[in-house]
Amino acid sequence: MDNRIEQKKEDLILEGSITKVLLRLGLPVVASFLLQTAFNIIDAIWIGQLGEVALAAISAAGFVVWIVFSLSAMIAVGVTAIVARYVGAGDVDGAAHVAGQGIWLSLILSVALGVVGVSAAPSLFGFMGTTADVTADGMSYLTVLFWGIPILLLFFVLNAIYQGNGDTKTPMKLLAIAVIINGVLDPFLIFGWGPFPKLGVVGAGLATVIGRLVGVVLGFKILLRRQAWIRWRITSGEAIDLSLMWRILRIGLPASITGMLGSTTWILLTQITTQFGTTSVAALGAGHKIQTITYMLGMGMAAAVTTIVGQNLGAGQPNRATRVAWMGCGIIALVNGAMAVIYLTLSPAMVRIFIADLEVVRIGSNYLKIIAVTEIFMGIESVLDGAFGGAGDTIPPTVIAVPLTLARYPLSYYFALILWNSINGVWVAIATTGILRGFLIMFWFHRGKWKECKV
């Protein structure tokens, strides 16, 4: 029998202290997501030295990239949920089959996204109303990333395979390597240090793609060595399994829709923000990048909860899965509460890391102060979203998130342009809807229908 099927229950996250299991799996995932944030922050710090136009450009471009990453969730969420369920049930061959099909899906989707992305990006910048120089820099940055989409999507799917199996350390290590490479290459490629040409924002995008490429190559090599738990089906010529691909997409599609609407809404909010000037767009970019620290903390805990809930449901232990989810909420509420205090007290210094412009610092620090308390509820929403995902019941989070996310645009328009004539109105709309989303998902999760979902 496969030695992974024979492993002890506690290794499959089915027994023992819930807190210890959450921390054992969650801390590496949180570290991974913080490293993911480091990608954007490192780029922003270096590019901020080029001025507010360049910083505004990658900020606006970042919302477009978010749409692409949200689409990748169609594969990653489904792969994680089904792999975890198979591993929890002891069906390692089934988990391997899902992994192989997930990789095929990422390759297929990346081609489509690359073509559509390059074609649609100019229209998105036009809609946001960015100035010509901001649009030019943003398009240059995006073009590099769109060419590297196959690499970016493969990286996400590899992480999903590892996490579904309960291995959160390997993705963390791969991402750490990618971040280091990105950070080292950034100044050389952006400013033309040494023998390298001065590429500006293009250099930042190129550094990101190269770092991910190294991570993907190493991730493949590790999977190829781990024949004990995964049979590398692509190399053995396994045919595409359309029915399994649909199962993966069916689970991941609601989460992808939520992410796409979220990123689209940020594009809409940028359109409103541009009416208050380039400084406000730069401040939104800096504040949003800082906010991703707490967002990634929540997403990291959510990824751990996804794996644990999925494996416990696969093993027929729904009560333990429930306790895991609520414990994860408690942990993230404490952590994000501490971060909220930091936002309230140190926001000017945090924004100043990216850019020294006093007006950008003032506007960006207001953003962080207004959304500070919201971070607790956003963290809880992320964790319970992960719990629903581990169960394969991804529709409820979408039903909650979609209307409230879409509501951010009219609320921002009313608060910022009609009621107060202040950019702070956008920040208030973001905070209000974030709190409501947290309350509603807690209520829905408490109902317990997710325990009956079949994958």
N, C-alpha and C positions, 0 to 999 in steps of 0.2 A: 504493500500500500504506500501511496505517496507520503513522504515524511512530513509534509505540511498538514495532511489530514490527521496525522497521529499526534500533532503537537498538543500541549496541555491547554486546558480550557482558559486559564488565566492569560495565556499568550494570545488567545483569540478574543480577549476582552469580554469574556462571558462571566467571570467570577472576580471576587476580591473587592477592594476598596474602590468605590466609584471616583472619589476625589483623586486617588493615586493614578487611576487609569486615565482620567481626563487630563491630568497634568503630564503624564508620561507621553500621551499622544498629542495633547494640545500644545504644550510648550514648543516642540519642534515646528508645529504648524504655524503657531503664532510667530515664531522666529522667521519662518519662511515668508509669511505675509508681510512682516516688517521689512524683510530683505526686498520683497517685491516693491514696497513703498520706497525703499532706498534707491531703486532704479530711477524712479521719477524725481526724487528729491536731489539726487546727485546731478542728474541732468539739469534740473532747475537752478541749482546753485551755480554751476558753471555757466549756463546760458544767461543767468541773471546778470553776469558780468558784461554781457554784450548789450544790455540796456532793456528798457521796458517793452520795446517792440518785440524783441526776440522772446522775452518771457511771456508776453501776451500770446505770441504765435504758438508756442508749444502748449500753453494752457488751453487755447481753443482747439488745437489739434488733439489734445489729450481726450477731449470729450468724444471726438470722432473715433479714436482708437478704442475707447470704452465700448462703443457699439460693437466693434469687431470682437473684443474679448467677451462681451455678453453673448454673442452668437456661439462662441466656443463652449459656453456653458451648456449648450444643447448636448454636447458630447460628454464633457467632463462630469456633469452632475449625474447623468444616466450611467456612465461607466462606474463611477464611485459607488452608487447605490446598488447596482446589480452585482458588481464584484464583491462588495461587502456581504450581501445577502448569500451569495454562493459560498464564500469562505466561511461564514458563520454556520452554514448547513453542512460543511465538509465536502462540498462539490468543487474541488480545485480545478478539475478539467473544465467545468462550466465557466469558472472565473477566467481561465486562460483564454477560452473562446471569446468571451466578452472583451478582453484586453486587445486581442488581435483585431476584432471588428472595430473597436474604438479608434485604433490607429488608422485603419483604412478610411474611416469616416473623416478623421481630421485632415487627411490628405485631399480627399474629395472636396470638403468644405473650403479648405484654404484656397484652392484654385478659384472657386466661385467668388469668394470674398475679395481676393486680390483684384480680379477684373472689375467687380462692382465698385469696390472702394476707390480705385484710381479714377473711375469715371464719375462717381458721385461727389467726391471731396470738394471740387470747386463750387458746386451748387450749395453745399453745406456752409462753406465759408461765406458765400454770398448771402445766404439766409441769415447768418449770425451778424452780418453787417460790419465785419472787421475792416479796418483800413487796408489799402492796397499793399503796404509794406508788411503788415501783419499777415495778410493772406498769402503773400509770396513766401515768407519764411515758413508759415504753417504747411503750405503745400510741399515745400522741399523736404521738410521733416517727415510728413506723412508718406511721401513717395517711397522713401527708404524702408519705412516700416511695412508698407503694403507689399513690397517685393519680398520681405522677410516673413510674411504671414505663415507659410508652411512650417517654418521653424518655430514661430511663436505658438501655434496651435499644437504642434507635437509636444512641446514642453508642457503645456497644460494637461494633455491627455496622459502623458507619462506620469505626472504627479497624481492624477486621478487613479491610475492603476495601482501605484504604490500605496496610496492612502486607503483605497478600498480593501487592500490586503492587511491594513494595520501598520504599514511601514511609513511613518512620517519623518523619520530621520534622513532617509536617502534624498527625498525631495529638498529638504532643507540644505543638505550639503551641496547638491547640484546647483541650487539657486545661489548659495553663498559664493560658489566659484564663478557663476555668471555675473554676479554683482561686482565682485573684485575685478574681473576682466573689464566690465563696463566702466568702473570708476577709474581704472588705470588708463584706459584708452581715451576717455572723454577729453581731458585737456590737450592731449596730443592731436586728436582729430578735430576738435573744435577750434583751437587757437593755432594749430600748425607748429607745435613744438618739434624740435629736432628735424628729422628728414620728412616729416609728414606735412601734407598740404593743409592750409587753413580752410576748413569746410564749414565752420559755423554750426547752425542747427542740423545740417546734414550729418556732420560728424557725430553729434549726439545720437541720432537715430542709428547710424552705422555701428557705433559702439554697443548699443543695446542688442542689435541683431547678432553681432559676433559673440557677445557674451552668452546669449541664449543658444547659439549654435554649439558652442563647446558643451553646455549643459545637456543638450539633446544627445550629442554623440556619446558622452559619458553615460547618460541614462540608458541608452540602447545597449551599451557594452555590459552594464550591470544586469539588465534583464536577460541578455543572452547567456550570462553565466548562471542565472538562477533557474535552471531547468527543473529544480525540485518543486517549484510551485507554478511555473508558467511554461507552457510549450510555445515556443515562438512560431506561431502559425503562419505568419506572413512569409518567413523564410522557407517554410515547408510547402508553400504553394497553395494554402487553403483558399478556397473560393469565397467571394463576398456573400455574406448571409444577410439578405435583405430583411427578413423577418426580425432578426436580432437587432439589426440597425434601427428598425422602426421602434423596437422596445426601448432602445437607448434614447432615441430622439423623443419618444412620447413622454418619458420621464423628465428629460432635460428641457423640453420646449417651454413649459411654463416659466421656469427659472430664467431661461434665455429671454423670453418676452419681457419679464420684469426688468432685467438688466438693460435691454435695448430701450425700453421706455424711459428708464432712469437716465441713460446717457442722452437720449433724445431730448428729455426735459432740460438737462443741463445745457444743451445747445440752445433751447428756447430761452432759458434764463440768461445765457450769454448775450442773446439778442437784446434783452432788456438792459443788461449791464452795460453794453456798448453805448447806450444813450447817455450814460454818465461819464463817458470818456475812456481812453486807453488805460488810465491809471486804475480805474475800477475793474477793468478786465484783468489787469496784472494782479490786483489785490485778490480778486476771485480765484485766480490760479494759485497764488501763494497760499491763501487760506484753505482752499480745497485740498492742496497737497499736504498741508499740516493735518487737516482733518482726516486724511486717509490713514494716519497713524492709528487713531481709535477705530476707524472702519476696519482696518486690517486686523486689529486685535480681536474684534468681534468675528470676523471671517475666519480667523485662525481657530478660535474656539469652536466655531460652527463646523469647520471641516473635521475636527476631532469628533464632535458629537455625531456628525453624519456617519462616520465609520462605525462608532460604537453602537448607535441605534440600529443601523443596518445589520450588523453582525448579531446583535441580540435578538432582533426580530427573526432573523434566519434560524436562530437556535431555539425559537419558541419562548422567548423571555421578554414579553412586552412591558411588564412592570419595571424591570430593571432599565429598559430603554427609557421609560418615562422619568425615572429618577435621574438618569444621566442628563436628560435635557434640562430639567429644572435646576440641577446642580450647576450645569454650564451657565445658565442664566444668572445664577447668584454670583458666580465667580466674575463674569464679565461685567456685571453691574458694579461690583466693587472696583474693578480695574478702571473702567471707563469713568466712574465717579471721580476717581483720583485724577484722571486726565482732564476732566472738566474743571477741576480746581486749578490745574496748571494753565488751561486756556484762559480762565478768568484773571489770573494774576500775572502771567508772563507772555501774553499774546503779542505785545509790540516787539519784544526781543525775538520771538519765534519768527515773525514775519521778516524782521530785519536780517535774518540768516539768508534770505533769498535776494533781497534788494534793499538799498539804503534810502531810496526815495521816501521822503517824509509823508507825502500824501498817500502813497501806496501802503505804507506801514500803518497809517491811521485807519484807512478803510479796511485793510485786512485784519487788523486787531479787533475792530468792531464786529466783523464777521465771526471770529472765533469766540468772542464773548457772548454773542447772541445765540449761537448754536451749541454752547458748552453743555447745558443740562440735557439737550437732546441726545447727546452721545450715549447716555445710559440706556435710553429706549431703543436707539439704533442698534446698540450691541445686543440687547435682548432679542430684537427682531432678527438679527443675523443668526443667533444661536438657534432659535426656534425654526427659522427657515432651513437651517442645516438639519435639524431633527426631522422636519417634514421630508426633506430630501433623502435622508437615510431610509425613511419608510417608503420612499417612492411615491409619496403623496404630495406632489409639487404644485397642485392647483390652488389650495387655500392661500398660501403666501402671495400668489399672483393675484387672486381675487381681492386681497386686501391692499396690496401695493399699487396696483395699476391705477385705480381711481384717485387715490391720494397723491400719487406721483404726478399724474396729469393735472391735478388741482393746483400744483405749485405754480404753473404758468399764470393762470388767471388771478390767483391770489397775489403773486408777485407784481403783476401788472397793476392790480388795484392798489396794493399797499405802496409800491414804489413810485408809480407815475401819477396816481390820482389822489390818494389819501394823504401821503406825506411828502411826495416829490423828493424822495431820498433813496439811495441804494440800500439803506438798511431795511427797507420794505421787502426786498428779495430775501434777505437773511431771515427775517421773521417768518416768511412763508415757508422756507425750508425747515425751520425749527418746529413750527406748528404741525405740519404734516408728519414730520418724523416722530413726534410724540404720539400722535394718533395711531400711526402704524404699529408702534410698539404695544400699545394697549390692546388693539384689536387682535393681533396675532397671539397674544397670551390667552385671550378669551377663547379663540378658535382651537388652539392646541389643547386647552384644558378639556374640551369636549371629548377628545380621545378617539375620534373616528379614524385617525391616521393609522391606528394599530391594525386595522382590518384591511389595509391596502395590499394588493398583490402586485408583484413585479414580474 
